[in-house]
Amino acid sequence: MKKLVMLAGTYCLIMSVISCGNKQQGQTQTINNAPAKDTSKAGLLQTVRAVEAKLKTSPTLDAYTANLAISAYLDYAKYYPTDTLSAAFLFNAGGLASSTAQYPRAITLYQNVSSKFPQSRLIPECLLVEGFIYDNNLNDTANARKKYNELVEKYPHDSLAIQAKQAMKFLGKTPDEIGKEFEEQNKTKPKEHKKAKA
């Protein structure tokens, strides 16, 4: 009788192990049968366009949708790193990251545009926005000044260089201090008289 109980117990134990193995195998098959991600250029562009459409129809920008778009942009840039669209998508991803208060991530994305696409027309704007983020969101005036200076030095004839110079004048100042400076400037400027029409 003892042998029969032990044999039955062993049989139950073996059946449980086999049953668990079959469940795990079934789960693995389910995961492996998931549709593969379409990494063709057309497939990735379709994903980007779908998420962009969702962004446009949303009344407000939520972090979930922004992160979906960032992921779509990054996927495209990952699979097509030399495509000029990748530079624009990285730039757009940086804007979404900044808009959802992911400031360090935004800076990294803008820096990726500069490092991976050194001839891109977007670099001056990346530098300006990086400086702005450092100054206004991260309270890091040293890095803000560095980015603004880089923009002025590398792209002195770009219209954004003028904005960078203006931004450097106000680094580290409170809005009240900036307002007082404007008031002082307006007091010292000679007033223009308009000619009366005859």
C-alpha positions as CSV (number, residue, x, y, z in Angstrom):
1,M,0.0,0.0,0.0
2,K,2.9,2.3,0.8
3,K,4.4,1.7,-2.6
4,L,1.1,2.4,-4.3
5,V,0.8,5.8,-2.5
6,M,4.4,6.7,-3.3
7,L,3.8,5.7,-6.9
8,A,0.6,7.8,-7.2
9,G,2.4,10.8,-5.6
10,T,5.3,10.4,-8.0
11,Y,2.9,10.2,-10.9
12,C,1.1,13.4,-9.8
13,L,4.4,15.2,-9.4
14,I,5.5,14.2,-12.9
15,M,2.2,15.2,-14.4
16,S,2.4,18.7,-12.7
17,V,5.9,19.3,-14.0
18,I,4.9,18.3,-17.5
19,S,1.7,20.4,-17.3
20,C,3.8,23.5,-16.2
21,G,6.2,22.9,-19.0
22,N,3.4,22.8,-21.5
23,K,1.9,26.1,-20.2
24,Q,5.3,27.8,-20.5
25,Q,5.8,26.5,-24.0
26,G,2.3,27.7,-24.9
27,Q,3.1,31.1,-23.5
28,T,6.3,31.3,-25.4
29,Q,4.6,30.3,-28.6
30,T,2.0,33.0,-28.1
31,I,4.7,35.6,-27.6
32,N,6.6,34.3,-30.6
33,N,3.5,34.4,-32.8
34,A,3.0,38.1,-32.1
35,P,3.2,40.1,-35.4
36,A,6.7,41.4,-36.1
37,K,7.3,45.1,-36.2
38,D,7.4,46.5,-39.7
39,T,10.8,48.1,-39.9
40,S,10.6,49.0,-43.6
41,K,10.8,52.7,-44.3
42,A,7.1,52.8,-45.4
43,G,6.0,50.9,-42.3
44,L,7.9,53.2,-39.9
45,L,6.7,56.3,-41.7
46,Q,3.1,55.0,-41.4
47,T,3.6,54.6,-37.7
48,V,5.0,58.1,-37.4
49,R,2.2,59.6,-39.4
50,A,-0.4,57.8,-37.4
51,V,1.0,59.1,-34.1
52,E,1.4,62.6,-35.5
53,A,-2.3,62.5,-36.5
54,K,-3.2,61.5,-33.0
55,L,-1.1,64.4,-31.7
56,K,-2.9,66.8,-33.9
57,T,-6.3,65.7,-32.9
58,S,-5.6,65.7,-29.2
59,P,-6.8,68.9,-27.5
60,T,-3.9,68.8,-25.1
61,L,-0.5,67.1,-25.2
62,D,-0.4,64.1,-22.8
63,A,2.8,62.3,-21.9
64,Y,1.6,59.0,-23.1
65,T,0.9,60.2,-26.7
66,A,4.1,62.3,-26.7
67,N,6.1,59.2,-25.7
68,L,4.5,57.1,-28.4
69,A,5.5,59.8,-31.0
70,I,9.0,60.0,-29.5
71,S,9.4,56.2,-29.8
72,A,8.1,56.3,-33.4
73,Y,10.6,59.0,-34.3
74,L,13.5,57.2,-32.6
75,D,12.6,53.9,-34.3
76,Y,12.8,55.6,-37.7
77,A,16.2,57.2,-36.8
78,K,17.5,53.9,-35.5
79,Y,16.7,52.0,-38.7
80,Y,17.5,54.8,-41.1
81,P,20.3,56.7,-39.4
82,T,21.6,58.5,-42.5
83,D,18.2,59.6,-43.8
84,T,17.7,63.4,-43.5
85,L,14.2,62.7,-42.2
86,S,15.9,61.2,-39.2
87,A,17.3,64.6,-38.3
88,A,13.9,66.2,-38.4
89,F,12.4,63.3,-36.4
90,L,15.0,63.6,-33.7
91,F,14.4,67.3,-33.6
92,N,10.6,66.7,-33.3
93,A,11.2,64.1,-30.5
94,G,13.3,66.7,-28.7
95,G,10.4,69.2,-28.9
96,L,8.0,66.6,-27.5
97,A,10.3,65.7,-24.7
98,S,10.7,69.3,-23.8
99,S,7.0,70.0,-23.9
100,T,6.4,67.1,-21.5
101,A,9.1,68.3,-19.0
102,Q,11.6,65.6,-20.0
103,Y,14.3,68.2,-20.2
104,P,17.5,66.0,-20.0
105,R,16.0,63.7,-22.6
106,A,15.2,66.7,-24.8
107,I,18.8,68.0,-24.6
108,T,20.1,64.5,-25.5
109,L,17.9,64.4,-28.5
110,Y,18.9,67.8,-29.7
111,Q,22.6,66.9,-29.2
112,N,22.0,63.7,-31.3
113,V,20.8,65.9,-34.2
114,S,24.0,68.0,-33.9
115,S,26.4,65.0,-33.6
116,K,24.7,62.7,-36.2
117,F,23.8,65.3,-38.7
118,P,26.6,68.0,-38.5
119,Q,25.4,69.6,-41.8
120,S,21.8,69.9,-40.8
121,R,20.0,73.2,-41.0
122,L,18.4,72.4,-37.7
123,I,21.6,72.7,-35.6
124,P,21.3,76.4,-34.9
125,E,17.7,75.9,-33.6
126,C,18.9,72.9,-31.6
127,L,21.6,75.0,-29.9
128,L,19.1,77.8,-29.2
129,V,16.5,75.5,-27.7
130,E,19.2,73.7,-25.6
131,G,20.3,77.0,-24.2
132,F,16.7,77.9,-23.4
133,I,16.1,74.6,-21.6
134,Y,19.3,75.0,-19.6
135,D,18.4,78.5,-18.7
136,N,14.6,78.4,-18.1
137,N,14.0,74.8,-17.1
138,L,17.1,73.5,-15.5
139,N,18.5,76.8,-14.0
140,D,21.9,76.0,-15.4
141,T,23.2,79.4,-16.7
142,A,26.7,78.1,-17.4
143,N,25.5,75.5,-19.9
144,A,22.9,77.9,-21.3
145,R,25.7,80.5,-22.0
146,K,27.8,77.7,-23.5
147,K,25.1,76.7,-26.0
148,Y,24.2,80.3,-26.8
149,N,28.0,81.1,-27.4
150,E,28.3,78.0,-29.6
151,L,25.4,79.2,-31.7
152,V,26.9,82.7,-32.1
153,E,30.4,81.4,-32.9
154,K,29.4,78.7,-35.3
155,Y,26.5,80.4,-37.0
156,P,27.2,84.2,-36.7
157,H,25.0,85.1,-39.7
158,D,22.0,83.0,-38.7
159,S,19.0,85.0,-37.5
160,L,19.0,82.8,-34.4
161,A,22.4,84.1,-33.4
162,I,20.7,87.4,-32.7
163,Q,18.2,85.7,-30.4
164,A,21.1,83.9,-28.6
165,K,22.9,87.2,-28.0
166,Q,19.7,88.7,-26.6
167,A,19.2,85.6,-24.4
168,M,22.7,85.9,-23.0
169,K,22.0,89.4,-21.8
170,F,19.3,88.1,-19.6
171,L,20.9,85.0,-18.2
172,G,20.5,84.6,-14.5
173,K,18.1,87.6,-14.2
174,T,14.6,87.5,-12.8
175,P,11.6,88.6,-14.8
176,D,11.4,91.7,-12.6
177,E,15.1,92.6,-13.4
178,I,14.5,92.1,-17.1
179,G,11.4,94.3,-16.9
180,K,13.3,97.1,-15.2
181,E,16.0,96.9,-17.9
182,F,13.4,97.3,-20.6
183,E,11.9,100.3,-18.8
184,E,15.3,101.9,-18.5
185,Q,16.0,101.3,-22.2
186,N,12.7,102.8,-23.2
187,K,13.4,105.9,-21.0
188,T,16.7,106.6,-22.7
189,K,15.5,106.1,-26.3
190,P,14.6,109.3,-28.0
191,K,10.9,109.4,-28.7
192,E,10.0,109.4,-32.4
193,H,7.4,112.0,-33.4
194,K,5.0,110.9,-36.0
195,K,4.4,113.4,-38.8
196,A,0.8,114.5,-39.0
197,K,-0.8,113.8,-42.3
198,A,-2.0,116.8,-44.2
